[in-house]
Amino acid sequence: MPCLLMSRPCKVCGKHHDFFFSEGELVVDRRYEYQCPQTGQTGYLWDFTRVEAVSAPPPGGVELHPTEELSGRHGVST
């Protein structure tokens, strides 16, 4: 089931987007990449605080993809 992160600020353009993750389970200690819909540049999210399960990705949502990098939370260095 997809996970949704509503109205998060984009680390690339600064505007708010709805992000979603649809591959397996979202792991908070991992870094995820995405393509900014405004600039096309790659951005990264890793500071997840509120995630909700949804039945389908939102229209216009930005898909997150896992990277091999750790998030840096809980004292883990990136």
Summary of the structure (lengths in Angstrom):
residues: 78
radius of gyration: 11.9
end to end distance: 28.0
largest distance: 35.4
contacts: 195
relative contact order: 0.34
helix: 4%
strand: 42%
